[in-house]
Each structure stands twice: as structure tokens, then as C-alpha cells.
């Protein structure tokens, strides 16, 4: 596998077997595993304090601080096999067909460093509202330095 800037990638590709199939995609920095571990630590503590499941708290955090898109699907299609985190937000009729509008939430494993930072800030805020101990602002700032590309 080759990773590099455009000209280097083109040069590398031109030197490869012309019969092979390649996938080219933009490189994105991954968030720190520490960020994920910290998020789930706080989610667990929030769940314990509110007597909800970790999954319920996680979905609530995605809804309030996460990334989402809106899609419209024919109403007779069961979307549960297509989306993990979603909610119906409305319906419409178009050219005689019924559609349901869904808000689809991207799971945090798909987040880039900036998106994960926003999610962590929201989770920290929610934890603080419940008097759950969180990292100090200085500690959180140092942890965020690890997330920068």
C-alpha cells in the first residue's frame, strides 16, 4: 500500500500491474483511542447516574453533539437493517408514494478528530451537569492535543 500526496500516488500507480484493481481514498487522521476510551468511561458513569443503559446514553450524546444527515425512504421499507442510529422525523407524499424522513446519526467510530472533539466536549458537559468528575480543562486540553492531525 502506498500513502502520499497526489503526484507520488500517481507515480506509484503507474508502476503497478495494469490488471490490478486499486482503491484510492483521501487520508483522514484517526482520533486517539484515548478519546474513545474517555468518551465511553464518561458515558458509563452518566448511564449509572441516570439509570439508563450505556447504549441509550450514547445515542442521546450522538443526537445532541454528534454528526447526522436526513434521508427520505419509501415508507414501506424497513430501515433497521440499513442504519444503526436513527429516528423517524416526519412523512411526506410525493408522486403518490409515501416517504418517511429519518435523521441518521453517524457512529463515533466514523468521526474524524474534530468531530470526536466536539462529541467529547458535549459528553464532558453532560457529565459535569450530573456532578461526575471529569478531566480538568488543562488535562482535557492535553488530551485534545493528541487528536490534532
C-alpha positions in Angstrom: 0.0 0.0 0.0 1.3 3.5 -0.9 0.3 6.6 1.0 1.3 10.1 -0.1 0.4 13.2 -2.0 -1.2 13.2 -5.4 1.9 13.2 -7.6 3.6 10.4 -5.6 0.4 8.3 -5.7 0.1 8.8 -9.5 3.7 7.8 -10.0 3.3 4.7 -7.7 0.1 3.7 -9.5 1.7 4.0 -12.9 4.4 1.5 -11.8 1.8 -1.1 -10.7 0.3 -4.1 -12.7 -2.3 -2.6 -15.0 -4.6 -5.6 -14.5 -4.9 -5.0 -10.7 -7.8 -3.0 -9.2 -7.0 -0.3 -6.7 -9.0 1.9 -4.3 -8.0 5.5 -3.8 -9.3 7.5 -1.0 -8.4 10.6 1.0 -6.3 10.0 4.1 -8.0 11.3 7.3 -6.4 11.4 10.7 -8.0 8.9 13.1 -8.9 10.0 16.5 -7.0 8.8 19.5 -8.1 5.6 21.1 -7.7 7.5 24.4 -10.5 9.8 23.2 -12.8 6.8 22.6 -11.9 5.2 25.9 -12.5 8.5 27.7 -15.9 9.0 26.0 -17.1 5.5 27.0 -15.8 6.0 30.6 -18.0 9.1 30.9 -20.9 7.5 29.1 -20.8 4.6 31.5 -20.8 7.0 34.5 -23.7 9.0 33.1 -25.6 5.8 32.5 -25.0 4.7 36.1 -26.1 8.1 37.4 -29.2 8.3 35.3 -30.1 4.5 35.5 -30.1 4.3 31.7 -28.2 1.8 29.5 -24.8 2.9 28.0 -26.4 2.5 24.6 -29.2 4.9 25.5 -26.8 7.5 26.8 -24.5 7.0 23.7 -27.4 7.6 21.3 -28.5 10.6 23.3 -25.0 12.0 23.1 -25.0 11.4 19.3 -28.3 13.2 19.0 -27.1 16.2 20.9 -23.5 16.5 19.9 -22.9 14.2 17.0 -23.0 14.2 13.2 -26.2 13.5 11.4 -27.9 13.6 8.0 -31.5 13.5 6.9 -32.7 10.9 4.4 -36.1 10.1 2.9 -37.1 6.5 2.3 -40.2 4.9 0.9 -42.3 4.3 4.0 -42.8 0.5 3.3 -39.0 -0.1 3.6 -37.7 -1.2 7.0 -34.5 0.8 7.5 -33.4 -1.0 10.6 -31.1 -3.2 8.6 -29.5 -0.2 6.9 -29.0 2.3 9.8 -27.8 1.7 13.3 -28.6 5.0 14.9 -31.7 6.8 13.5 -35.1 8.2 14.3 -38.1 9.0 12.1 -38.8 12.7 12.0 -41.7 13.0 9.5 -43.5 11.8 6.5 -44.5 13.1 3.1 -46.3 12.0 -0.1 -44.5 12.5 -3.4 -46.0 11.5 -6.7 -48.5 9.2 -4.9 -45.8 7.5 -2.8 -45.4 7.7 0.9 -42.0 8.6 2.3 -40.6 8.6 5.8 -37.9 11.1 6.7 -35.2 9.8 9.0 -32.4 11.6 10.9 -29.4 9.3 10.7 -26.7 9.6 13.3 -23.1 8.7 12.4 -21.4 6.5 15.0 -18.4 7.9 16.7 -16.1 5.2 15.2 -16.6 7.1 11.9 -15.6 10.5 13.4 -12.6 12.5 12.5 -10.6 14.2 15.2 -12.6 17.4 15.1 -16.0 15.6 15.3 -14.8 13.5 18.1 -13.5 16.6 20.0 -17.0 18.2 19.7 -18.6 14.9 20.9 -16.2 14.7 23.9 -16.9 18.3 24.8 -20.6 17.6 24.9 -20.2 14.4 26.9 -18.0 16.3 29.4 -20.7 19.0 29.7 -23.4 16.4 30.4 -21.2 14.7 33.0 -20.4 17.9 34.8 -24.2 18.6 35.0 -24.5 15.4 37.0 -21.5 16.2 39.2 -19.5 13.5 37.6 -15.8 14.1 37.9 -14.2 14.9 34.6 -10.7 15.8 33.5 -9.6 19.3 34.3 -9.6 21.8 31.5 -5.8 21.5 31.3 -5.9 17.7 31.2 -8.6 17.8 28.5 -6.6 20.3 26.5 -3.5 18.0 26.7 -5.7 15.0 25.6 -7.1 17.0 22.7 -3.5 17.8 21.5 -3.3 14.1 20.8 -6.2 14.3 18.4 -4.8 17.1 16.2 -3.7 16.0 12.7 
